[in-house]
């Protein structure tokens, strides 16, 4: 993103262009729409304070990493907090144009239920690897763990998702 105006103008343009994707990413990461918005807001506050020093070649990557860091920080500080259950309309995952709109809702409900079976680390790995399309090395760096940890968490998560009854039932109904 090339600097075209003042710091505030550049930051505002970035927020307008990328905040929806950041909120979607955060929602996939934490599973809660309200918490996702809080994560993105906090990450954007921190990014604004450092906007002049952020690598302008990839400000999205910087803010995405800030969202991951904030999520991990909140998880570590508040392991006792309630886990949201949400509703089917909260998760917009890869809907395809279909003749029966309810099949998309059924798929979202099934994916959300299957994601709830994953541990926090497994969910973070799956979201970073398959939604954000990061490599194993980039995912490991984002989470602050070894590449081997990413590989094993990914393998466990994919096994859980492949065998999740929620997903096989959704496939049969769709």
BATOR-142352 format. One record per atom (N, C-alpha, C): residue in three letters; atom name; x, y, z. Coordinates in steps of 0.001 Angstrom, whole numbers. Layout:
(atom 'Ala', 'CA', (X, Y, Z))
...
! end
This chain:
(atom 'Unk', 'N', (853, -1156, 0))
(atom 'Unk', 'CA', (0, 0, 0))
(atom 'Unk', 'C', (902, 1223, 0))
(atom 'Unk', 'N', (882, 1983, -1027))
(atom 'Unk', 'CA', (1761, 3144, -1153))
(atom 'Unk', 'C', (1186, 4320, -387))
(atom 'Unk', 'N', (2055, 5065, 247))
(atom 'Unk', 'CA', (1629, 6245, 973))
(atom 'Unk', 'C', (1218, 7315, -25))
(atom 'Unk', 'N', (-32, 7745, 56))
(atom 'Unk', 'CA', (-535, 8715, -908))
(atom 'Unk', 'C', (-907, 10033, -266))
(atom 'Unk', 'N', (-1145, 10035, 1030))
(atom 'Unk', 'CA', (-1561, 11263, 1696))
(atom 'Unk', 'C', (-993, 11288, 3093))
(atom 'Unk', 'N', (-1752, 11866, 3969))
(atom 'Unk', 'CA', (-1310, 11931, 5356))
(atom 'Unk', 'C', (-1421, 10561, 6010))
(atom 'Unk', 'N', (-819, 10448, 7176))
(atom 'Unk', 'CA', (-862, 9199, 7937))
(atom 'Unk', 'C', (-2313, 8797, 8195))
(atom 'Unk', 'N', (-3132, 9755, 8625))
(atom 'Unk', 'CA', (-4534, 9461, 8922))
(atom 'Unk', 'C', (-5293, 9013, 7673))
(atom 'Unk', 'N', (-5038, 9682, 6547))
(atom 'Unk', 'CA', (-5714, 9297, 5303))
(atom 'Unk', 'C', (-5327, 7886, 4882))
(atom 'Unk', 'N', (-4038, 7578, 4970))
(atom 'Unk', 'CA', (-3566, 6240, 4604))
(atom 'Unk', 'C', (-4167, 5187, 5517))
(atom 'Unk', 'N', (-4184, 5450, 6812))
(atom 'Unk', 'CA', (-4730, 4492, 7767))
(atom 'Unk', 'C', (-6228, 4304, 7543))
(atom 'Unk', 'N', (-6941, 5400, 7343))
(atom 'Unk', 'CA', (-8381, 5319, 7089))
(atom 'Unk', 'C', (-8669, 4511, 5835))
(atom 'Unk', 'N', (-7906, 4731, 4786))
(atom 'Unk', 'CA', (-8095, 3963, 3547))
(atom 'Unk', 'C', (-7846, 2485, 3789))
(atom 'Unk', 'N', (-6817, 2167, 4560))
(atom 'Unk', 'CA', (-6526, 769, 4882))
(atom 'Unk', 'C', (-7684, 145, 5653))
(atom 'Unk', 'N', (-8171, 843, 6678))
(atom 'Unk', 'CA', (-9255, 302, 7504))
(atom 'Unk', 'C', (-10504, 78, 6654))
(atom 'Unk', 'N', (-10845, 1021, 5812))
(atom 'Unk', 'CA', (-12023, 871, 4957))
(atom 'Unk', 'C', (-11879, -301, 3991))
(atom 'Unk', 'N', (-10680, -485, 3478))
(atom 'Unk', 'CA', (-10462, -1532, 2483))
(atom 'Unk', 'C', (-10329, -2920, 3109))
(atom 'Unk', 'N', (-9782, -3028, 4311))
(atom 'Unk', 'CA', (-9415, -4339, 4844))
(atom 'Unk', 'C', (-10111, -4766, 6127))
(atom 'Unk', 'N', (-10869, -3900, 6771))
(atom 'Unk', 'CA', (-11424, -4262, 8073))
(atom 'Unk', 'C', (-12421, -5413, 7992))
(atom 'Unk', 'N', (-13216, -5480, 6941))
(atom 'Unk', 'CA', (-14180, -6584, 6830))
(atom 'Unk', 'C', (-13457, -7932, 6772))
(atom 'Unk', 'N', (-12382, -7992, 5999))
(atom 'Unk', 'CA', (-11626, -9247, 5916))
(atom 'Unk', 'C', (-10955, -9563, 7252))
(atom 'Unk', 'N', (-10454, -8558, 7933))
(atom 'Unk', 'CA', (-9838, -8779, 9242))
(atom 'Unk', 'C', (-10857, -9295, 10248))
(atom 'Unk', 'N', (-12062, -8740, 10237))
(atom 'Unk', 'CA', (-13104, -9213, 11156))
(atom 'Unk', 'C', (-13496, -10646, 10809))
(atom 'Unk', 'N', (-13618, -10953, 9529))
(atom 'Unk', 'CA', (-13939, -12324, 9111))
(atom 'Unk', 'C', (-12849, -13289, 9591))
(atom 'Unk', 'N', (-11601, -12908, 9394))
(atom 'Unk', 'CA', (-10477, -13727, 9846))
(atom 'Unk', 'C', (-10536, -13929, 11357))
(atom 'Unk', 'N', (-10743, -12855, 12099))
(atom 'Unk', 'CA', (-10791, -12941, 13558))
(atom 'Unk', 'C', (-11962, -13794, 14027))
(atom 'Unk', 'N', (-13085, -13694, 13328))
(atom 'Unk', 'CA', (-14253, -14503, 13691))
(atom 'Unk', 'C', (-13977, -15977, 13472))
(atom 'Unk', 'N', (-13278, -16291, 12406))
(atom 'Unk', 'CA', (-12892, -17680, 12163))
(atom 'Unk', 'C', (-11920, -18149, 13236))
(atom 'Unk', 'N', (-11056, -17277, 13667))
(atom 'Unk', 'CA', (-10041, -17608, 14651))
(atom 'Unk', 'C', (-10640, -17875, 16027))
(atom 'Unk', 'N', (-11555, -17020, 16461))
(atom 'Unk', 'CA', (-12049, -17129, 17837))
(atom 'Unk', 'C', (-13458, -17696, 17948))
(atom 'Unk', 'N', (-14227, -17692, 16859))
(atom 'Unk', 'CA', (-15559, -18276, 16891))
(atom 'Unk', 'C', (-16642, -17386, 17469))
(atom 'Unk', 'N', (-16363, -16117, 17687))
(atom 'Unk', 'CA', (-17338, -15221, 18295))
(atom 'Unk', 'C', (-17291, -13874, 17576))
(atom 'Unk', 'N', (-18432, -13428, 17068))
(atom 'Unk', 'CA', (-18476, -12192, 16286))
(atom 'Unk', 'C', (-18087, -10972, 17121))
(atom 'Unk', 'N', (-18588, -10881, 18327))
(atom 'Unk', 'CA', (-18271, -9741, 19180))
(atom 'Unk', 'C', (-16807, -9692, 19567))
(atom 'Unk', 'N', (-16280, -10837, 19949))
(atom 'Unk', 'CA', (-14868, -10907, 20309))
(atom 'Unk', 'C', (-13993, -10609, 19095))
(atom 'Unk', 'N', (-14414, -11071, 17920))
(atom 'Unk', 'CA', (-13657, -10807, 16691))
(atom 'Unk', 'C', (-13550, -9312, 16434))
(atom 'Unk', 'N', (-14648, -8602, 16608))
(atom 'Unk', 'CA', (-14620, -7159, 16402))
(atom 'Unk', 'C', (-13703, -6483, 17426))
(atom 'Unk', 'N', (-13734, -6980, 18673))
(atom 'Unk', 'CA', (-12843, -6434, 19701))
(atom 'Unk', 'C', (-11382, -6698, 19362))
(atom 'Unk', 'N', (-11087, -7906, 18878))
(atom 'Unk', 'CA', (-9714, -8246, 18497))
(atom 'Unk', 'C', (-9206, -7312, 17401))
(atom 'Unk', 'N', (-10025, -7121, 16377))
(atom 'Unk', 'CA', (-9623, -6275, 15248))
(atom 'Unk', 'C', (-9480, -4832, 15710))
(atom 'Unk', 'N', (-10410, -4355, 16525))
(atom 'Unk', 'CA', (-10328, -2975, 17012))
(atom 'Unk', 'C', (-9034, -2752, 17789))
(atom 'Unk', 'N', (-8702, -3689, 18671))
(atom 'Unk', 'CA', (-7471, -3557, 19460))
(atom 'Unk', 'C', (-6236, -3604, 18566))
(atom 'Unk', 'N', (-6245, -4520, 17589))
(atom 'Unk', 'CA', (-5106, -4619, 16666))
(atom 'Unk', 'C', (-4963, -3348, 15832))
(atom 'Unk', 'N', (-6084, -2791, 15393))
(atom 'Unk', 'CA', (-6029, -1556, 14612))
(atom 'Unk', 'C', (-5564, -372, 15463))
(atom 'Unk', 'N', (-5957, -351, 16729))
(atom 'Unk', 'CA', (-5461, 716, 17614))
(atom 'Unk', 'C', (-3942, 656, 17718))
(atom 'Unk', 'N', (-3420, -547, 17910))
(atom 'Unk', 'CA', (-1970, -708, 18031))
(atom 'Unk', 'C', (-1279, -378, 16708))
(atom 'Unk', 'N', (-1894, -775, 15602))
(atom 'Unk', 'CA', (-1302, -495, 14296))
(atom 'Unk', 'C', (-1283, 1010, 14021))
(atom 'Unk', 'N', (-2331, 1701, 14418))
(atom 'Unk', 'CA', (-2376, 3147, 14184))
(atom 'Unk', 'C', (-1218, 3857, 14885))
(atom 'Unk', 'N', (-929, 3421, 16096))
(atom 'Unk', 'CA', (164, 4048, 16850))
(atom 'Unk', 'C', (1518, 3831, 16179))
(atom 'Unk', 'N', (1637, 2769, 15401))
(atom 'Unk', 'CA', (2906, 2431, 14746))
(atom 'Unk', 'C', (2838, 2585, 13224))
(atom 'Unk', 'N', (1798, 3224, 12739))
(atom 'Unk', 'CA', (1533, 3252, 11294))
(atom 'Unk', 'C', (2718, 3767, 10486))
(atom 'Unk', 'N', (3437, 4740, 10995))
(atom 'Unk', 'CA', (4582, 5291, 10262))
(atom 'Unk', 'C', (5720, 4284, 10138))
(atom 'Unk', 'N', (5777, 3321, 11051))
(atom 'Unk', 'CA', (6879, 2348, 11058))
(atom 'Unk', 'C', (6504, 997, 10457))
(atom 'Unk', 'N', (5240, 798, 10129))
(atom 'Unk', 'CA', (4795, -495, 9596))
(atom 'Unk', 'C', (5302, -662, 8171))
(atom 'Unk', 'N', (5716, -1855, 7847))
(atom 'Unk', 'CA', (6168, -2182, 6492))
(atom 'Unk', 'C', (5006, -1954, 5531))
(atom 'Unk', 'N', (5085, -950, 4714))
(atom 'Unk', 'CA', (3987, -602, 3825))
(atom 'Unk', 'C', (3787, -1601, 2691))
(atom 'Unk', 'N', (4744, -2491, 2505))
(atom 'Unk', 'CA', (4558, -3520, 1482))
(atom 'Unk', 'C', (3472, -4501, 1901))
(atom 'Unk', 'N', (3267, -4686, 3221))
(atom 'Unk', 'CA', (2276, -5650, 3689))
(atom 'Unk', 'C', (1647, -5205, 5011))
(atom 'Unk', 'N', (900, -4115, 5013))
(atom 'Unk', 'CA', (273, -3700, 6269))
(atom 'Unk', 'C', (-796, -4692, 6728))
(atom 'Unk', 'N', (-1451, -5372, 5781))
(atom 'Unk', 'CA', (-2458, -6364, 6162))
(atom 'Unk', 'C', (-1815, -7487, 6969))
(atom 'Unk', 'N', (-664, -7959, 6530))
(atom 'Unk', 'CA', (39, -9015, 7252))
(atom 'Unk', 'C', (409, -8581, 8661))
(atom 'Unk', 'N', (814, -7341, 8808))
(atom 'Unk', 'CA', (1173, -6804, 10122))
(atom 'Unk', 'C', (-52, -6799, 11038))
(atom 'Unk', 'N', (-1166, -6286, 10533))
(atom 'Unk', 'CA', (-2369, -6194, 11360))
(atom 'Unk', 'C', (-2943, -7581, 11611))
(atom 'Unk', 'N', (-2886, -8474, 10621))
(atom 'Unk', 'CA', (-3351, -9851, 10830))
(atom 'Unk', 'C', (-2547, -10502, 11951))
(atom 'Unk', 'N', (-1231, -10294, 11951))
(atom 'Unk', 'CA', (-386, -10837, 13012))
(atom 'Unk', 'C', (-763, -10224, 14363))
(atom 'Unk', 'N', (-1091, -8944, 14375))
(atom 'Unk', 'CA', (-1523, -8294, 15615))
(atom 'Unk', 'C', (-2825, -8902, 16128))
(atom 'Unk', 'N', (-3733, -9268, 15220))
(atom 'Unk', 'CA', (-4983, -9933, 15613))
(atom 'Unk', 'C', (-4666, -11284, 16248))
(atom 'Unk', 'N', (-3789, -12054, 15613))
(atom 'Unk', 'CA', (-3400, -13368, 16163))
(atom 'Unk', 'C', (-2769, -13191, 17535))
(atom 'Unk', 'N', (-1844, -12256, 17666))
(atom 'Unk', 'CA', (-1175, -12026, 18945))
(atom 'Unk', 'C', (-2167, -11613, 20026))
(atom 'Unk', 'N', (-3089, -10741, 19677))
(atom 'Unk', 'CA', (-4092, -10295, 20646))
(atom 'Unk', 'C', (-4990, -11462, 21058))
(atom 'Unk', 'N', (-5384, -12284, 20098))
(atom 'Unk', 'CA', (-6205, -13458, 20399))
(atom 'Unk', 'C', (-5473, -14395, 21361))
(atom 'Unk', 'N', (-4219, -14682, 21061))
(atom 'Unk', 'CA', (-3443, -15570, 21932))
(atom 'Unk', 'C', (-3270, -14966, 23318))
(atom 'Unk', 'N', (-3066, -13669, 23379))
(atom 'Unk', 'CA', (-2919, -12993, 24664))
(atom 'Unk', 'C', (-4201, -13106, 25483))
(atom 'Unk', 'N', (-5336, -12886, 24860))
(atom 'Unk', 'CA', (-6608, -12967, 25576))
(atom 'Unk', 'C', (-6892, -14402, 26017))
(atom 'Unk', 'N', (-6577, -15371, 25173))
(atom 'Unk', 'CA', (-6798, -16772, 25534))
(atom 'Unk', 'C', (-5939, -17147, 26736))
(atom 'Unk', 'N', (-4694, -16705, 26747))
(atom 'Unk', 'CA', (-3793, -17035, 27855))
(atom 'Unk', 'C', (-4216, -16360, 29153))
(atom 'Unk', 'N', (-4711, -15146, 29062))
(atom 'Unk', 'CA', (-5090, -14398, 30260))
(atom 'Unk', 'C', (-6427, -14830, 30824))
(atom 'Unk', 'N', (-7329, -15291, 29970))
(atom 'Unk', 'CA', (-8680, -15591, 30430))
(atom 'Unk', 'C', (-9107, -17006, 30038))
(atom 'Unk', 'N', (-8445, -18032, 30570))
(atom 'Unk', 'CA', (-8838, -19388, 30203))
(atom 'Unk', 'C', (-10190, -19785, 30784))
(atom 'Unk', 'N', (-10685, -19041, 31743))
(atom 'Unk', 'CA', (-11918, -19348, 32433))
(atom 'Unk', 'C', (-13153, -18788, 31737))
(atom 'Unk', 'N', (-12970, -17934, 30745))
(atom 'Unk', 'CA', (-14115, -17243, 30165))
(atom 'Unk', 'C', (-15067, -18200, 29456))
(atom 'Unk', 'N', (-16285, -17771, 29332))
(atom 'Unk', 'CA', (-17290, -18590, 28664))
(atom 'Unk', 'C', (-16973, -18724, 27190))
(atom 'Unk', 'N', (-17392, -19830, 26621))
(atom 'Unk', 'CA', (-17225, -20029, 25190))
(atom 'Unk', 'C', (-18572, -19774, 24522))
(atom 'Unk', 'N', (-18620, -18899, 23545))
(atom 'Unk', 'CA', (-19899, -18551, 22916))
(atom 'Unk', 'C', (-20433, -19688, 22066))
(atom 'Unk', 'N', (-21751, -19750, 21992))
(atom 'Unk', 'CA', (-22354, -20754, 21121))
(atom 'Unk', 'C', (-22799, -20137, 19809))
(atom 'Unk', 'N', (-23190, -18861, 19821))
(atom 'Unk', 'CA', (-23520, -18155, 18591))
(atom 'Unk', 'C', (-24739, -18709, 17883))
(atom 'Unk', 'N', (-24973, -18213, 16680))
(atom 'Unk', 'CA', (-26059, -18724, 15870))
(atom 'Unk', 'C', (-25556, -18984, 14454))
(atom 'Unk', 'N', (-26377, -19595, 13655))
(atom 'Unk', 'CA', (-25967, -20033, 12327))
(atom 'Unk', 'C', (-25597, -18885, 11403))
(atom 'Unk', 'N', (-26142, -17706, 11625))
(atom 'Unk', 'CA', (-25888, -16590, 10712))
(atom 'Unk', 'C', (-24535, -15934, 10938))
(atom 'Unk', 'N', (-23818, -16315, 12003))
(atom 'Unk', 'CA', (-22565, -15642, 12324))
(atom 'Unk', 'C', (-21399, -16022, 11425))
(atom 'Unk', 'N', (-21403, -17194, 10842))
(atom 'Unk', 'CA', (-20220, -17677, 10143))
(atom 'Unk', 'C', (-20479, -17765, 8648))
(atom 'Unk', 'N', (-19796, -16924, 7864))
(atom 'Unk', 'CA', (-19989, -16885, 6408))
(atom 'Unk', 'C', (-18868, -17654, 5738))
(atom 'Unk', 'N', (-18996, -18962, 5625))
(atom 'Unk', 'CA', (-17918, -19767, 5070))
(atom 'Unk', 'C', (-18228, -20213, 3648))
(atom 'Unk', 'N', (-17485, -19711, 2717))
(atom 'Unk', 'CA', (-17411, -20235, 1369))
(atom 'Unk', 'C', (-18755, -20682, 788))
(atom 'Unk', 'N', (-19712, -19795, 841))
(atom 'Unk', 'CA', (-21005, -20147, 261))
(atom 'Unk', 'C', (-20932, -20107, -1256))
(atom 'Unk', 'N', (-21483, -21103, -1851))
(atom 'Unk', 'CA', (-21571, -21132, -3309))
(atom 'Unk', 'C', (-23011, -20828, -3676))
(atom 'Unk', 'N', (-23213, -20306, -4861))
(atom 'Unk', 'CA', (-24570, -20049, -5311))
(atom 'Unk', 'C', (-25260, -21394, -5508))
(atom 'Unk', 'N', (-26354, -21582, -4804))
(atom 'Unk', 'CA', (-27074, -22854, -4874))
(atom 'Unk', 'C', (-28559, -22572, -5056))
(atom 'Unk', 'N', (-29256, -23554, -5579))
(atom 'Unk', 'CA', (-30689, -23411, -5785))
(atom 'Unk', 'C', (-31430, -23377, -4452))
(atom 'Unk', 'N', (-30961, -24139, -3468))
(atom 'Unk', 'CA', (-31606, -24202, -2159))
(atom 'Unk', 'C', (-30785, -23418, -1147))
(atom 'Unk', 'N', (-31228, -22224, -784))
(atom 'Unk', 'CA', (-30437, -21411, 142))
(atom 'Unk', 'C', (-30243, -22063, 1509))
(atom 'Unk', 'N', (-31155, -22940, 1911))
(atom 'Unk', 'CA', (-31015, -23569, 3227))
(atom 'Unk', 'C', (-29825, -24520, 3293))
(atom 'Unk', 'N', (-29381, -25043, 2159))
(atom 'Unk', 'CA', (-28224, -25942, 2193))
(atom 'Unk', 'C', (-26963, -25188, 2607))
(atom 'Unk', 'N', (-26864, -23910, 2223))
(atom 'Unk', 'CA', (-25730, -23101, 2660))
(atom 'Unk', 'C', (-25754, -22865, 4165))
(atom 'Unk', 'N', (-26946, -22623, 4702))
(atom 'Unk', 'CA', (-27090, -22440, 6139))
(atom 'Unk', 'C', (-26732, -23739, 6861))
(atom 'Unk', 'N', (-27218, -24861, 6336))
(atom 'Unk', 'CA', (-26908, -26159, 6945))
(atom 'Unk', 'C', (-25406, -26399, 6958))
(atom 'Unk', 'N', (-24740, -26036, 5878))
(atom 'Unk', 'CA', (-23289, -26228, 5794))
(atom 'Unk', 'C', (-22575, -25341, 6819))
(atom 'Unk', 'N', (-23000, -24079, 6934))
(atom 'Unk', 'CA', (-22376, -23174, 7913))
(atom 'Unk', 'C', (-22559, -23683, 9336))
(atom 'Unk', 'N', (-23753, -24158, 9646))
(atom 'Unk', 'CA', (-24018, -24702, 10978))
(atom 'Unk', 'C', (-23123, -25915, 11231))
(atom 'Unk', 'N', (-23000, -26775, 10237))
(atom 'Unk', 'CA', (-22177, -27975, 10388))
(atom 'Unk', 'C', (-20702, -27627, 10550))
(atom 'Unk', 'N', (-20212, -26682, 9765))
(atom 'Unk', 'CA', (-18802, -26286, 9865))
(atom 'Unk', 'C', (-18543, -25652, 11221))
(atom 'Unk', 'N', (-19443, -24812, 11661))
(atom 'Unk', 'CA', (-19274, -24178, 12976))
(atom 'Unk', 'C', (-19242, -25230, 14076))
(atom 'Unk', 'N', (-20146, -26199, 14020))
(atom 'Unk', 'CA', (-20167, -27259, 15035))
(atom 'Unk', 'C', (-18879, -28073, 14995))
(atom 'Unk', 'N', (-18394, -28374, 13794))
(atom 'Unk', 'CA', (-17152, -29134, 13666))
(atom 'Unk', 'C', (-15959, -28332, 14183))
(atom 'Unk', 'N', (-15920, -27037, 13907))
(atom 'Unk', 'CA', (-14825, -26200, 14395))
(atom 'Unk', 'C', (-14821, -26117, 15923))
(atom 'Unk', 'N', (-16006, -26195, 16531))
(atom 'Unk', 'CA', (-16071, -26153, 17994))
(atom 'Unk', 'C', (-15429, -27378, 18634))
(atom 'Unk', 'N', (-15287, -28468, 17876))
(atom 'Unk', 'CA', (-14662, -29676, 18434))
(atom 'Unk', 'C', (-13140, -29554, 18485))
(atom 'Unk', 'N', (-12580, -28562, 17792))
(atom 'Unk', 'CA', (-11130, -28388, 17753))
(atom 'Unk', 'C', (-10649, -27611, 18974))
(atom 'Unk', 'N', (-9418, -27890, 19373))
(atom 'Unk', 'CA', (-8808, -27089, 20433))
(atom 'Unk', 'C', (-8523, -25695, 19876))
(atom 'Unk', 'N', (-8191, -24766, 20755))
(atom 'Unk', 'CA', (-7891, -23404, 20298))
(atom 'Unk', 'C', (-6711, -23397, 19337))
(atom 'Unk', 'N', (-5677, -24153, 19648))
(atom 'Unk', 'CA', (-4500, -24195, 18775))
(atom 'Unk', 'C', (-4864, -24820, 17429))
(atom 'Unk', 'N', (-5624, -25923, 17448))
(atom 'Unk', 'CA', (-6010, -26569, 16194))
(atom 'Unk', 'C', (-6836, -25629, 15328))
(atom 'Unk', 'N', (-7762, -24915, 15948))
(atom 'Unk', 'CA', (-8594, -23983, 15195))
(atom 'Unk', 'C', (-7735, -22869, 14597))
(atom 'Unk', 'N', (-6813, -22341, 15389))
(atom 'Unk', 'CA', (-5939, -21279, 14892))
(atom 'Unk', 'C', (-5109, -21770, 13714))
(atom 'Unk', 'N', (-4579, -22981, 13809))
(atom 'Unk', 'CA', (-3778, -23548, 12718))
(atom 'Unk', 'C', (-4626, -23705, 11463))
(atom 'Unk', 'N', (-5826, -24252, 11600))
(atom 'Unk', 'CA', (-6701, -24462, 10437))
(atom 'Unk', 'C', (-7066, -23128, 9788))
(atom 'Unk', 'N', (-7410, -22146, 10595))
(atom 'Unk', 'CA', (-7790, -20839, 10039))
(atom 'Unk', 'C', (-6606, -20194, 9327))
(atom 'Unk', 'N', (-5443, -20204, 9962))
(atom 'Unk', 'CA', (-4278, -19579, 9328))
(atom 'Unk', 'C', (-3844, -20333, 8074))
(atom 'Unk', 'N', (-3879, -21660, 8118))
(atom 'Unk', 'CA', (-3417, -22441, 6969))
(atom 'Unk', 'C', (-4406, -22400, 5802))
(atom 'Unk', 'N', (-5692, -22578, 6078))
(atom 'Unk', 'CA', (-6646, -22793, 4991))
(atom 'Unk', 'C', (-7534, -21599, 4688))
(atom 'Unk', 'N', (-7744, -20713, 5617))
(atom 'Unk', 'CA', (-8524, -19513, 5327))
(atom 'Unk', 'C', (-7579, -18393, 4890))
(atom 'Unk', 'N', (-6502, -18201, 5652))
(atom 'Unk', 'CA', (-5538, -17152, 5313))
(atom 'Unk', 'C', (-4460, -17641, 4356))
(atom 'Unk', 'N', (-4397, -18931, 4086))
(atom 'Unk', 'CA', (-3482, -19528, 3115))
(atom 'Unk', 'C', (-2013, -19261, 3454))
(atom 'Unk', 'N', (-1677, -19363, 4748))
(atom 'Unk', 'CA', (-284, -19219, 5158))
(atom 'Unk', 'C', (421, -20569, 5069))
(atom 'Unk', 'N', (1726, -20540, 4884))
(atom 'Unk', 'CA', (2513, -21768, 4874))
(atom 'Unk', 'C', (2648, -22269, 6309))
(atom 'Unk', 'N', (3170, -23486, 6453))
(atom 'Unk', 'CA', (3401, -24032, 7793))
(atom 'Unk', 'C', (4371, -23144, 8567))
(atom 'Unk', 'N', (5409, -22696, 7905))
(atom 'Unk', 'CA', (6407, -21839, 8553))
(atom 'Unk', 'C', (5793, -20500, 8981))
(atom 'Unk', 'N', (4986, -19892, 8107))
(atom 'Unk', 'CA', (4337, -18626, 8449))
(atom 'Unk', 'C', (3332, -18810, 9596))
(atom 'Unk', 'N', (2619, -19930, 9565))
(atom 'Unk', 'CA', (1664, -20227, 10640))
(atom 'Unk', 'C', (2395, -20404, 11962))
(atom 'Unk', 'N', (3510, -21136, 11932))
(atom 'Unk', 'CA', (4306, -21333, 13146))
(atom 'Unk', 'C', (4799, -19999, 13692))
(atom 'Unk', 'N', (5256, -19147, 12804))
(atom 'Unk', 'CA', (5734, -17833, 13244))
(atom 'Unk', 'C', (4590, -17000, 13831))
(atom 'Unk', 'N', (3429, -17058, 13210))
(atom 'Unk', 'CA', (2284, -16287, 13694))
(atom 'Unk', 'C', (1834, -16748, 15079))
(atom 'Unk', 'N', (1922, -18044, 15326))
(atom 'Unk', 'CA', (1472, -18588, 16608))
(atom 'Unk', 'C', (2590, -18670, 17637))
(atom 'Unk', 'N', (3830, -18468, 17193))
(atom 'Unk', 'CA', (4957, -18543, 18112))
(atom 'Unk', 'C', (5258, -19960, 18563))
(atom 'Unk', 'N', (5078, -20912, 17645))
(atom 'Unk', 'CA', (5351, -22317, 17956))
(atom 'Unk', 'C', (6271, -22891, 16878))
(atom 'Unk', 'N', (6714, -24120, 17087))
(atom 'Unk', 'CA', (7572, -24788, 16114))
(atom 'Unk', 'C', (6751, -25269, 14920))
(atom 'Unk', 'N', (7421, -25439, 13792))
(atom 'Unk', 'CA', (6748, -25935, 12584))
(atom 'Unk', 'C', (6161, -27321, 12846))
(atom 'Unk', 'N', (6865, -28146, 13591))
(atom 'Unk', 'CA', (6364, -29480, 13925))
(atom 'Unk', 'C', (5061, -29425, 14710))
(atom 'Unk', 'N', (4938, -28426, 15564))
(atom 'Unk', 'CA', (3699, -28252, 16329))
(atom 'Unk', 'C', (2548, -27908, 15395))
(atom 'Unk', 'N', (2822, -27074, 14406))
(atom 'Unk', 'CA', (1800, -26725, 13418))
(atom 'Unk', 'C', (1392, -27972, 12641))
(atom 'Unk', 'N', (2366, -28773, 12228))
(atom 'Unk', 'CA', (2064, -29984, 11460))
(atom 'Unk', 'C', (1220, -30961, 12265))
(atom 'Unk', 'N', (1585, -31185, 13523))
(atom 'Unk', 'CA', (828, -32149, 14325))
(atom 'Unk', 'C', (-563, -31621, 14661))
(atom 'Unk', 'N', (-667, -30321, 14990))
(atom 'Unk', 'CA', (-1983, -29744, 15277))
(atom 'Unk', 'C', (-2862, -29779, 14033))
(atom 'Unk', 'N', (-2284, -29513, 12867))
(atom 'Unk', 'CA', (-3023, -29565, 11620))
(atom 'Unk', 'C', (-3515, -30979, 11332))
(atom 'Unk', 'N', (-2648, -31967, 11539))
(atom 'Unk', 'CA', (-3037, -33355, 11288))
(atom 'Unk', 'C', (-4185, -33771, 12211))
(atom 'Unk', 'N', (-4088, -33421, 13498))
(atom 'Unk', 'CA', (-5156, -33759, 14445))
(atom 'Unk', 'C', (-6460, -33060, 14060))
(atom 'Unk', 'N', (-6363, -31791, 13691))
(atom 'Unk', 'CA', (-7554, -31023, 13332))
(atom 'Unk', 'C', (-8223, -31600, 12091))
(atom 'Unk', 'N', (-7435, -31904, 11080))
(atom 'Unk', 'CA', (-8018, -32453, 9844))
(atom 'Unk', 'C', (-8661, -33811, 10093))
(atom 'Unk', 'N', (-8053, -34626, 10939))
(atom 'Unk', 'CA', (-8648, -35914, 11279))
(atom 'Unk', 'C', (-9996, -35709, 11970))
(atom 'Unk', 'N', (-10043, -34776, 12907))
(atom 'Unk', 'CA', (-11311, -34486, 13593))
(atom 'Unk', 'C', (-12358, -33982, 12604))
(atom 'Unk', 'N', (-11944, -33106, 11693))
(atom 'Unk', 'CA', (-12903, -32547, 10743))
(atom 'Unk', 'C', (-13372, -33591, 9733))
(atom 'Unk', 'N', (-12457, -34474, 9308))
(atom 'Unk', 'CA', (-12849, -35525, 8359))
(atom 'Unk', 'C', (-13839, -36504, 8962))
(atom 'Unk', 'N', (-13716, -36744, 10246))
(atom 'Unk', 'CA', (-14585, -37734, 10904))
(atom 'Unk', 'C', (-15745, -37082, 11645))
(atom 'Unk', 'N', (-15878, -35780, 11549))
(atom 'Unk', 'CA', (-16953, -35073, 12258))
(atom 'Unk', 'C', (-18307, -35481, 11694))
(atom 'Unk', 'N', (-19170, -36007, 12537))
(atom 'Unk', 'CA', (-20499, -36409, 12048))
(atom 'Unk', 'C', (-21291, -35202, 11533))
(atom 'Unk', 'N', (-21036, -34031, 12083))
(atom 'Unk', 'CA', (-21745, -32829, 11639))
(atom 'Unk', 'C', (-21520, -32565, 10168))
(atom 'Unk', 'N', (-20272, -32768, 9724))
(atom 'Unk', 'CA', (-19940, -32477, 8322))
(atom 'Unk', 'C', (-20461, -33559, 7389))
(atom 'Unk', 'N', (-20435, -34799, 7813))
(atom 'Unk', 'CA', (-20957, -35850, 6931))
(atom 'Unk', 'C', (-22469, -35742, 6810))
(atom 'Unk', 'N', (-23154, -35342, 7890))
(atom 'Unk', 'CA', (-24596, -35146, 7815))
(atom 'Unk', 'C', (-24943, -33961, 6933))
(atom 'Unk', 'N', (-24147, -32893, 7007))
(atom 'Unk', 'CA', (-24412, -31706, 6181))
(atom 'Unk', 'C', (-24205, -32036, 4709))
(atom 'Unk', 'N', (-23208, -32864, 4405))
(atom 'Unk', 'CA', (-22978, -33260, 3017))
(atom 'Unk', 'C', (-24115, -34087, 2463))
(atom 'Unk', 'N', (-24717, -34915, 3317))
(atom 'Unk', 'CA', (-25836, -35741, 2867))
(atom 'Unk', 'C', (-27068, -34903, 2630))
(atom 'Unk', 'N', (-27265, -33846, 3438))
(atom 'Unk', 'CA', (-28454, -33011, 3302))
(atom 'Unk', 'C', (-28333, -32035, 2135))
(atom 'Unk', 'N', (-27097, -31623, 1806))
(atom 'Unk', 'CA', (-26896, -30588, 780))
(atom 'Unk', 'C', (-27147, -31096, -601))
! end
